Amino acid sequence: MEDILTDLEKGLSSQLSSLTDSIRKGEEQLIRNKEGFLKVQGALEILAVIKQRQVELEDKSLKDALSTAGVD
């Protein structure tokens, strides 16, 4: 009976160790995924600002061109 309990304890300890390792690896991967997500999200926000500025510059250039041509 003692052998059964000892074997059970060893097996459970092994499972605990394995699951602990799996959780640690999963958390590390989650952190890397979050960092990647935030970088891409930031890049998209910067791109949106650049596009908006481009539109504003094009509008200003068009207004300046029309003003110079006397089409106010």
PyMOL commands that set and color helices and strands:
alter all, ss='L'
color gray80, all
select helices_A, chain A and resi 2-68
alter helices_A, ss='H'
color red, helices_A
deselect
rebuild
show_as cartoon
